[in-house]
Amino acid sequence: MITRRTALGLLAASPLAATPLSKALAADYPARPVKWVVGYPPGGATDILARLIGQRLSEKLGQQFVVENKPGAGNNIATESVINAEPDGYTLQLVNPANYINASLYKNLKFNFVNDIAPVASFQRVPNVMTVNKDVPAKNVAEFIEYVKANPGKVNMASSGNGTSVHLSGEMFMAMTGCKMQHVPYRGAAPAITDMLAGQVQVIFDNMPSIIQHIRSGSLRAIGVTTTERSPQLPDVQPIAVTVKGYEASALFGMGAPKNTPKEIIAKLNAEVNAVLKEPDMAKRLVELGGEPRVQTPEAFGEEIKAETEKWKKVVDFAGLKVE
């Protein structure tokens, strides 16, 4: 018995993929709401990007792009649900750094992200921001290192979950500086920031989109960015690498679909996303959130996914991390 999923997979893999049938699928797409899976609760960087871009796609294509928050297992629950979905363009994933990191961090994954996801479009690359609550006296990275070493066992480092770039950026900082901090993982950036504001945790290396408004309001204080250059959005904040030589980390976001999604649907989504990214208001908003739009082909985004996976593997190995 040939199921709809099997038929779509055969169609996408066939040399005859560019048939009138596949073109008709793309021409009519989307004919119903599209589910866009985010591996974190509302309020974090991935959720912000999905809702921002999803709203414009809904308006342009006449069908709702419905964000479904599916947190848990360091983003793996969300990823596995997309990989196992019908490859028909109606289930998508907000691709984020955890997808690249988990390939080497988790020993027993039931999927291979590089092989099992179809790259659709990239959105932006942003720095993470080393941010402290107002009770921490340190005003820069050097002072923070001194503060941690003078207060052993008293500094808690929040993250948006095990295996996220937020977590790994902090682990790399500890490994390269000798600072000992207690890692406190949350189910997303929003609850982590809530506890940061309350003073229950002292530092986070968060993705810029979810932390920058708190920095601008003065409720939290940025002391370093994880890229080797200053961010135009935080021009007064030095790169961590000024103090910790060789330190670098950044977060790449985009859209993915299940493997074997018809190429015509991927091409249509890529064109629509790129058109949205080029809109002046959207480009301005993405820059405000920390990174310029990245208009690329699916193939170019796929190459970046491979490169990011290799980059974060080095960080995982450097920090000596593994999750069963």
Salt bridges, closest charged atoms under 4 A:
ASP47 OD1 - ARG51 NE 2.85
GLU59 OE1 - ARG56 NH1 2.55
GLU68 OE1 - LYS35 NZ 3.89
GLU68 OE2 - LYS70 NZ 2.95
ASP88 OD2 - ARG4 NH1 2.99
ASP88 OD2 - ARG32 NH2 3.26
GLU171 OE2 - HIS167 NE2 2.96
GLU272 OE1 - LYS60 NZ 3.53
GLU279 OE2 - ARG56 NH2 2.64
GLU288 OE1 - ARG285 NH1 3.57
GLU303 OE2 - LYS306 NZ 3.47
GLU304 OE2 - ARG125 NH2 3.82
GLU304 OE2 - ARG294 NH2 2.32
GLU308 OE2 - ARG125 NH1 3.03
GLU308 OE1 - LYS311 NZ 3.26
ASP317 OD2 - LYS313 NZ 2.87
GLU324 OE2 - LYS107 NZ 3.72
